[in-house]
Amino acid sequence: MRRIVILYVIFAVVSQITASAAPRLSVEQVIRIADAELTKRQHSPSAYQRPPGYNYAFREDLWRVFYNRKQAAKSFTPQPVFVVTVADKTKQVTFSRAK
């Protein structure tokens, strides 16, 4: 009986950790938010290559969408021109030029 209780507690803790690490926003939602921010800043999203230039950092709870110029995307190591960061919980957006 004690083993069952221990296994149940371990399962509950692991499932809670896994659930909290999952992002709330979908990739499509993040891309729409990032595209809207780019448009707001007078840039056309169609002029840039979009994802797969994105990532989700679960420890920071942030999405980052990297925008590369389309012509630079054909090179071996394209450098992002803009980075749009979206907070997963609050949808707060930060726009920055890549260095």
N, CA, C and O atoms as a GROMACS GRO file, in nm:
protein
  396
    1MET      N    1   0.081  -0.119   0.000
    1MET     CA    2   0.000   0.000   0.000
    1MET      C    3   0.086   0.126   0.000
    1MET      O    4   0.055   0.224  -0.068
    2ARG      N    5   0.193   0.122   0.076
    2ARG     CA    6   0.281   0.238   0.084
    2ARG      C    7   0.345   0.268  -0.051
    2ARG      O    8   0.362   0.384  -0.086
    3ARG      N    9   0.380   0.164  -0.127
    3ARG     CA   10   0.438   0.183  -0.260
    3ARG      C   11   0.340   0.253  -0.353
    3ARG      O   12   0.379   0.338  -0.433
    4ILE      N   13   0.215   0.217  -0.343
    4ILE     CA   14   0.113   0.278  -0.428
    4ILE      C   15   0.100   0.427  -0.397
    4ILE      O   16   0.088   0.508  -0.488
    5VAL      N   17   0.102   0.462  -0.271
    5VAL     CA   18   0.092   0.602  -0.231
    5VAL      C   19   0.213   0.680  -0.281
    5VAL      O   20   0.199   0.791  -0.332
    6ILE      N   21   0.332   0.622  -0.266
    6ILE     CA   22   0.455   0.688  -0.313
    6ILE      C   23   0.450   0.706  -0.464
    6ILE      O   24   0.484   0.814  -0.514
    7LEU      N   25   0.409   0.605  -0.537
    7LEU     CA   26   0.399   0.616  -0.683
    7LEU      C   27   0.296   0.721  -0.723
    7LEU      O   28   0.318   0.796  -0.818
    8TYR      N   29   0.186   0.728  -0.652
    8TYR     CA   30   0.084   0.827  -0.681
    8TYR      C   31   0.138   0.968  -0.659
    8TYR      O   32   0.114   1.057  -0.742
    9VAL      N   33   0.211   0.990  -0.551
    9VAL     CA   34   0.268   1.122  -0.522
    9VAL      C   35   0.370   1.159  -0.630
    9VAL      O   36   0.370   1.273  -0.677
   10ILE      N   37   0.454   1.066  -0.668
   10ILE     CA   38   0.553   1.093  -0.774
   10ILE      C   39   0.482   1.127  -0.905
   10ILE      O   40   0.521   1.222  -0.974
   11PHE      N   41   0.380   1.051  -0.938
   11PHE     CA   42   0.305   1.078  -1.061
   11PHE      C   43   0.240   1.216  -1.056
   11PHE      O   44   0.242   1.289  -1.156
   12ALA      N   45   0.183   1.253  -0.944
   12ALA     CA   46   0.118   1.384  -0.931
   12ALA      C   47   0.219   1.498  -0.947
   12ALA      O   48   0.189   1.597  -1.014
   13VAL      N   49   0.336   1.485  -0.888
   13VAL     CA   50   0.438   1.588  -0.898
   13VAL      C   51   0.489   1.600  -1.041
   13VAL      O   52   0.501   1.711  -1.093
   14VAL      N   53   0.518   1.487  -1.105
   14VAL     CA   54   0.568   1.488  -1.242
   14VAL      C   55   0.464   1.546  -1.337
   14VAL      O   56   0.500   1.625  -1.425
   15SER      N   57   0.340   1.510  -1.322
   15SER     CA   58   0.236   1.562  -1.412
   15SER      C   59   0.216   1.712  -1.392
   15SER      O   60   0.188   1.784  -1.488
   16GLN      N   61   0.231   1.760  -1.269
   16GLN     CA   62   0.219   1.904  -1.243
   16GLN      C   63   0.334   1.981  -1.306
   16GLN      O   64   0.312   2.087  -1.365
   17ILE      N   65   0.455   1.929  -1.296
   17ILE     CA   66   0.571   1.992  -1.357
   17ILE      C   67   0.556   1.995  -1.508
   17ILE      O   68   0.583   2.098  -1.570
   18THR      N   69   0.512   1.887  -1.567
   18THR     CA   70   0.494   1.879  -1.711
   18THR      C   71   0.386   1.975  -1.758
   18THR      O   72   0.402   2.041  -1.860
   19ALA      N   73   0.277   1.984  -1.685
   19ALA     CA   74   0.168   2.073  -1.724
   19ALA      C   75   0.208   2.219  -1.716
   19ALA      O   76   0.168   2.299  -1.801
   20SER      N   77   0.287   2.255  -1.616
   20SER     CA   78   0.327   2.394  -1.602
   20SER      C   79   0.431   2.434  -1.706
   20SER      O   80   0.448   2.553  -1.733
   21ALA      N   81   0.502   2.339  -1.765
   21ALA     CA   82   0.604   2.369  -1.864
   21ALA      C   83   0.545   2.388  -2.003
   21ALA      O   84   0.611   2.441  -2.092
   22ALA      N   85   0.422   2.345  -2.023
   22ALA     CA   86   0.360   2.355  -2.154
   22ALA      C   87   0.316   2.499  -2.179
   22ALA      O   88   0.259   2.562  -2.090
   23PRO      N   89   0.341   2.551  -2.298
   23PRO     CA   90   0.299   2.688  -2.328
   23PRO      C   91   0.147   2.699  -2.342
   23PRO      O   92   0.079   2.604  -2.381
   24ARG      N   93   0.096   2.816  -2.310
   24ARG     CA   94  -0.048   2.841  -2.323
   24ARG      C   95  -0.085   2.880  -2.466
   24ARG      O   96  -0.190   2.839  -2.516
   25LEU      N   97   0.001   2.959  -2.530
   25LEU     CA   98  -0.025   3.005  -2.665
   25LEU      C   99   0.020   2.900  -2.767
   25LEU      O  100   0.116   2.827  -2.744
   26SER      N  101  -0.049   2.894  -2.877
   26SER     CA  102  -0.007   2.805  -2.986
   26SER      C  103   0.094   2.880  -3.073
   26SER      O  104   0.107   3.002  -3.064
   27VAL      N  105   0.163   2.806  -3.157
   27VAL     CA  106   0.258   2.866  -3.249
   27VAL      C  107   0.187   2.966  -3.340
   27VAL      O  108   0.239   3.075  -3.365
   28GLU      N  109   0.069   2.930  -3.388
   28GLU     CA  110  -0.007   3.017  -3.478
   28GLU      C  111  -0.044   3.149  -3.409
   28GLU      O  112  -0.037   3.255  -3.470
   29GLN      N  113  -0.084   3.141  -3.283
   29GLN     CA  114  -0.119   3.262  -3.209
   29GLN      C  115   0.003   3.352  -3.192
   29GLN      O  116  -0.007   3.474  -3.209
   30VAL      N  117   0.116   3.293  -3.160
   30VAL     CA  118   0.238   3.370  -3.140
   30VAL      C  119   0.279   3.438  -3.270
   30VAL      O  120   0.319   3.555  -3.269
   31ILE      N  121   0.270   3.368  -3.380
   31ILE     CA  122   0.308   3.425  -3.510
   31ILE      C  123   0.214   3.541  -3.545
   31ILE      O  124   0.260   3.643  -3.597
   32ARG      N  125   0.084   3.526  -3.520
   32ARG     CA  126  -0.010   3.636  -3.547
   32ARG      C  127   0.024   3.759  -3.462
   32ARG      O  128   0.021   3.871  -3.512
   33ILE      N  129   0.056   3.737  -3.336
   33ILE     CA  130   0.092   3.849  -3.247
   33ILE      C  131   0.220   3.915  -3.295
   33ILE      O  132   0.228   4.038  -3.300
   34ALA      N  133   0.320   3.835  -3.331
   34ALA     CA  134   0.447   3.890  -3.377
   34ALA      C  135   0.431   3.964  -3.510
   34ALA      O  136   0.491   4.070  -3.528
   35ASP      N  137   0.353   3.909  -3.602
   35ASP     CA  138   0.328   3.977  -3.730
   35ASP      C  139   0.257   4.110  -3.708
   35ASP      O  140   0.289   4.209  -3.775
   36ALA      N  141   0.163   4.113  -3.616
   36ALA     CA  142   0.091   4.238  -3.586
   36ALA      C  143   0.187   4.343  -3.532
   36ALA      O  144   0.176   4.461  -3.565
   37GLU      N  145   0.281   4.300  -3.448
   37GLU     CA  146   0.380   4.394  -3.394
   37GLU      C  147   0.471   4.447  -3.504
   37GLU      O  148   0.504   4.565  -3.506
   38LEU      N  149   0.511   4.361  -3.596
   38LEU     CA  150   0.595   4.403  -3.708
   38LEU      C  151   0.521   4.503  -3.795
   38LEU      O  152   0.579   4.603  -3.837
   39THR      N  153   0.394   4.478  -3.822
   39THR     CA  154   0.312   4.569  -3.902
   39THR      C  155   0.295   4.702  -3.831
   39THR      O  156   0.301   4.808  -3.893
   40LYS      N  157   0.274   4.697  -3.702
   40LYS     CA  158   0.261   4.819  -3.620
   40LYS      C  159   0.386   4.906  -3.631
   40LYS      O  160   0.380   5.028  -3.621
   41ARG      N  161   0.499   4.841  -3.650
   41ARG     CA  162   0.628   4.912  -3.661
   41ARG      C  163   0.662   4.948  -3.805
   41ARG      O  164   0.778   4.978  -3.836
   42GLN      N  165   0.563   4.946  -3.893
   42GLN     CA  166   0.578   4.986  -4.034
   42GLN      C  167   0.664   4.892  -4.116
   42GLN      O  168   0.731   4.936  -4.210
   43HIS      N  169   0.663   4.763  -4.083
   43HIS     CA  170   0.735   4.662  -4.160
   43HIS      C  171   0.634   4.559  -4.211
   43HIS      O  172   0.541   4.522  -4.140
   44SER      N  173   0.654   4.514  -4.333
   44SER     CA  174   0.564   4.415  -4.390
   44SER      C  175   0.615   4.275  -4.356
   44SER      O  176   0.727   4.240  -4.393
   45PRO      N  177   0.535   4.195  -4.288
   45PRO     CA  178   0.578   4.059  -4.254
   45PRO      C  179   0.609   3.974  -4.378
   45PRO      O  180   0.689   3.881  -4.370
   46SER      N  181   0.546   4.004  -4.490
   46SER     CA  182   0.570   3.925  -4.612
   46SER      C  183   0.711   3.947  -4.669
   46SER      O  184   0.756   3.868  -4.752
   47ALA      N  185   0.779   4.051  -4.626
   47ALA     CA  186   0.916   4.077  -4.674
   47ALA      C  187   1.019   3.995  -4.596
   47ALA      O  188   1.138   3.999  -4.628
   48TYR      N  189   0.975   3.923  -4.496
   48TYR     CA  190   1.066   3.849  -4.411
   48TYR      C  191   1.027   3.702  -4.405
   48TYR      O  192   0.910   3.666  -4.416
   49GLN      N  193   1.129   3.620  -4.388
   49GLN     CA  194   1.104   3.478  -4.368
   49GLN      C  195   1.062   3.459  -4.223
   49GLN      O  196   1.127   3.509  -4.131
   50ARG      N  197   0.954   3.388  -4.204
   50ARG     CA  198   0.905   3.363  -4.069
   50ARG      C  199   0.942   3.221  -4.027
   50ARG      O  200   1.029   3.160  -4.089
   51PRO      N  201   0.878   3.170  -3.927
   51PRO     CA  202   0.915   3.039  -3.876
   51PRO      C  203   0.939   2.939  -3.986
   51PRO      O  204   0.870   2.939  -4.088
   52PRO      N  205   1.038   2.853  -3.966
   52PRO     CA  206   1.076   2.795  -3.838
   52PRO      C  207   1.167   2.881  -3.751
   52PRO      O  208   1.230   2.828  -3.660
   53GLY      N  209   1.176   3.011  -3.775
   53GLY     CA  210   1.259   3.097  -3.691
   53GLY      C  211   1.188   3.140  -3.565
   53GLY      O  212   1.164   3.260  -3.545
   54TYR      N  213   1.154   3.046  -3.479
   54TYR     CA  214   1.091   3.079  -3.351
   54TYR      C  215   1.135   2.977  -3.248
   54TYR      O  216   1.181   2.868  -3.282
   55ASN      N  217   1.121   3.012  -3.122
   55ASN     CA  218   1.142   2.914  -3.015
   55ASN      C  219   1.063   2.954  -2.891
   55ASN      O  220   1.023   3.070  -2.875
   56TYR      N  221   1.042   2.858  -2.806
   56TYR     CA  222   0.974   2.880  -2.678
   56TYR      C  223   1.071   2.843  -2.567
   56TYR      O  224   1.119   2.730  -2.561
   57ALA      N  225   1.099   2.938  -2.479
   57ALA     CA  226   1.186   2.914  -2.364
   57ALA      C  227   1.096   2.892  -2.242
   57ALA      O  228   1.044   2.987  -2.185
   58PHE      N  229   1.079   2.766  -2.202
   58PHE     CA  230   0.984   2.735  -2.095
   58PHE      C  231   1.028   2.791  -1.961
   58PHE      O  232   0.942   2.823  -1.878
   59ARG      N  233   1.157   2.803  -1.936
   59ARG     CA  234   1.201   2.858  -1.807
   59ARG      C  235   1.168   3.006  -1.795
   59ARG      O  236   1.139   3.055  -1.686
   60GLU      N  237   1.173   3.076  -1.908
   60GLU     CA  238   1.141   3.219  -1.908
   60GLU      C  239   0.995   3.244  -1.942
   60GLU      O  240   0.944   3.354  -1.922
   61ASP      N  241   0.927   3.141  -1.993
   61ASP     CA  242   0.787   3.151  -2.034
   61ASP      C  243   0.772   3.254  -2.146
   61ASP      O  244   0.678   3.333  -2.146
   62LEU      N  245   0.867   3.252  -2.240
   62LEU     CA  246   0.870   3.349  -2.350
   62LEU      C  247   0.882   3.279  -2.485
   62LEU      O  248   0.950   3.177  -2.498
   63TRP      N  249   0.815   3.335  -2.583
   63TRP     CA  250   0.831   3.296  -2.722
   63TRP      C  251   0.920   3.399  -2.789
   63TRP      O  252   0.911   3.518  -2.758
   64ARG      N  253   1.004   3.356  -2.880
   64ARG     CA  254   1.084   3.447  -2.961
   64ARG      C  255   1.062   3.411  -3.107
   64ARG      O  256   1.075   3.295  -3.146
   65VAL      N  257   1.027   3.512  -3.186
   65VAL     CA  258   1.009   3.493  -3.331
   65VAL      C  259   1.116   3.574  -3.400
   65VAL      O  260   1.128   3.695  -3.378
   66PHE      N  261   1.195   3.507  -3.484
   66PHE     CA  262   1.306   3.570  -3.553
   66PHE      C  263   1.266   3.597  -3.698
   66PHE      O  264   1.217   3.507  -3.767
   67TYR      N  265   1.288   3.718  -3.744
   67TYR     CA  266   1.256   3.756  -3.881
   67TYR      C  267   1.386   3.778  -3.958
   67TYR      O  268   1.467   3.863  -3.920
   68ASN      N  269   1.405   3.702  -4.064
   68ASN     CA  270   1.520   3.717  -4.153
   68ASN      C  271   1.471   3.774  -4.285
   68ASN      O  272   1.358   3.749  -4.326
   69ARG      N  273   1.555   3.849  -4.352
   69ARG     CA  274   1.519   3.894  -4.486
   69ARG      C  275   1.512   3.771  -4.576
   69ARG      O  276   1.592   3.679  -4.562
   70LYS      N  277   1.418   3.770  -4.667
   70LYS     CA  278   1.398   3.653  -4.752
   70LYS      C  279   1.522   3.621  -4.834
   70LYS      O  280   1.558   3.504  -4.848
   71GLN      N  281   1.587   3.722  -4.890
   71GLN     CA  282   1.706   3.694  -4.970
   71GLN      C  283   1.821   3.641  -4.886
   71GLN      O  284   1.903   3.564  -4.935
   72ALA      N  285   1.829   3.680  -4.760
   72ALA     CA  286   1.935   3.631  -4.671
   72ALA      C  287   1.906   3.490  -4.624
   72ALA      O  288   1.996   3.420  -4.579
   73ALA      N  289   1.782   3.447  -4.634
   73ALA     CA  290   1.744   3.314  -4.588
   73ALA      C  291   1.809   3.203  -4.670
   73ALA      O  292   1.820   3.090  -4.624
   74LYS      N  293   1.851   3.236  -4.790
   74LYS     CA  294   1.914   3.136  -4.876
   74LYS      C  295   2.060   3.114  -4.842
   74LYS      O  296   2.121   3.016  -4.886
   75SER      N  297   2.118   3.205  -4.764
   75SER     CA  298   2.258   3.188  -4.727
   75SER      C  299   2.271   3.080  -4.620
   75SER      O  300   2.171   3.037  -4.561
   76PHE      N  301   2.393   3.036  -4.595
   76PHE     CA  302   2.417   2.925  -4.502
   76PHE      C  303   2.379   2.961  -4.360
   76PHE      O  304   2.320   2.879  -4.289
   77THR      N  305   2.411   3.080  -4.317
   77THR     CA  306   2.380   3.124  -4.180
   77THR      C  307   2.308   3.258  -4.184
   77THR      O  308   2.372   3.362  -4.164
   78PRO      N  309   2.178   3.258  -4.208
   78PRO     CA  310   2.105   3.385  -4.211
   78PRO      C  311   2.102   3.449  -4.073
   78PRO      O  312   2.085   3.381  -3.972
   79GLN      N  313   2.118   3.578  -4.070
   79GLN     CA  314   2.113   3.652  -3.945
   79GLN      C  315   1.976   3.718  -3.930
   79GLN      O  316   1.927   3.780  -4.024
   80PRO      N  317   1.913   3.704  -3.814
   80PRO     CA  318   1.783   3.769  -3.796
   80PRO      C  319   1.797   3.921  -3.797
   80PRO      O  320   1.895   3.976  -3.748
   81VAL      N  321   1.697   3.986  -3.854
   81VAL     CA  322   1.694   4.131  -3.858
   81VAL      C  323   1.616   4.183  -3.738
   81VAL      O  324   1.656   4.280  -3.674
   82PHE      N  325   1.502   4.118  -3.709
   82PHE     CA  326   1.418   4.156  -3.597
   82PHE      C  327   1.389   4.034  -3.510
   82PHE      O  328   1.384   3.921  -3.558
   83VAL      N  329   1.371   4.061  -3.383
   83VAL     CA  330   1.327   3.957  -3.289
   83VAL      C  331   1.206   4.013  -3.215
   83VAL      O  332   1.213   4.120  -3.154
   84VAL      N  333   1.097   3.939  -3.220
   84VAL     CA  334   0.977   3.977  -3.146
   84VAL      C  335   0.960   3.874  -3.035
   84VAL      O  336   0.951   3.754  -3.060
   85THR      N  337   0.955   3.923  -2.912
   85THR     CA  338   0.940   3.837  -2.795
   85THR      C  339   0.797   3.851  -2.743
   85THR      O  340   0.748   3.963  -2.726
   86VAL      N  341   0.732   3.738  -2.718
   86VAL     CA  342   0.594   3.737  -2.670
   86VAL      C  343   0.590   3.659  -2.539
   86VAL      O  344   0.630   3.543  -2.534
   87ALA      N  345   0.540   3.723  -2.433
   87ALA     CA  346   0.524   3.655  -2.305
   87ALA      C  347   0.404   3.561  -2.316
   87ALA      O  348   0.296   3.602  -2.358
   88ASP      N  349   0.423   3.436  -2.278
   88ASP     CA  350   0.320   3.335  -2.295
   88ASP      C  351   0.196   3.363  -2.211
   88ASP      O  352   0.084   3.344  -2.259
   89LYS      N  353   0.213   3.407  -2.088
   89LYS     CA  354   0.097   3.430  -1.999
   89LYS      C  355   0.026   3.561  -2.030
   89LYS      O  356  -0.097   3.565  -2.035
   90THR      N  357   0.102   3.667  -2.049
   90THR     CA  358   0.043   3.801  -2.060
   90THR      C  359   0.029   3.851  -2.203
   90THR      O  360  -0.041   3.949  -2.227
   91LYS      N  361   0.093   3.785  -2.297
   91LYS     CA  362   0.096   3.828  -2.438
   91LYS      C  363   0.166   3.962  -2.456
   91LYS      O  364   0.148   4.028  -2.558
   92GLN      N  365   0.246   4.002  -2.358
   92GLN     CA  366   0.323   4.125  -2.369
   92GLN      C  367   0.428   4.108  -2.477
   92GLN      O  368   0.494   4.004  -2.484
   93VAL      N  369   0.445   4.209  -2.561
   93VAL     CA  370   0.533   4.200  -2.677
   93VAL      C  371   0.651   4.294  -2.662
   93VAL      O  372   0.636   4.408  -2.618
   94THR      N  373   0.769   4.244  -2.699
   94THR     CA  374   0.889   4.325  -2.705
   94THR      C  375   0.947   4.312  -2.844
   94THR      O  376   0.964   4.201  -2.895
   95PHE      N  377   0.979   4.424  -2.905
   95PHE     CA  378   1.034   4.427  -3.041
   95PHE      C  379   1.177   4.476  -3.033
   95PHE      O  380   1.206   4.575  -2.965
   96SER      N  381   1.268   4.408  -3.100
   96SER     CA  382   1.406   4.454  -3.101
   96SER      C  383   1.473   4.420  -3.233
   96SER      O  384   1.438   4.323  -3.300
   97ARG      N  385   1.569   4.500  -3.267
   97ARG     CA  386   1.652   4.471  -3.384
   97ARG      C  387   1.761   4.376  -3.338
   97ARG      O  388   1.818   4.391  -3.230
   98ALA      N  389   1.789   4.278  -3.421
   98ALA     CA  390   1.895   4.181  -3.387
   98ALA      C  391   2.029   4.251  -3.398
   98ALA      O  392   2.048   4.344  -3.477
   99LYS      N  393   2.121   4.206  -3.318
   99LYS     CA  394   2.256   4.266  -3.317
   99LYS      C  395   2.349   4.190  -3.406
   99LYS      O  396   2.466   4.226  -3.418
   0.00000   0.00000   0.00000
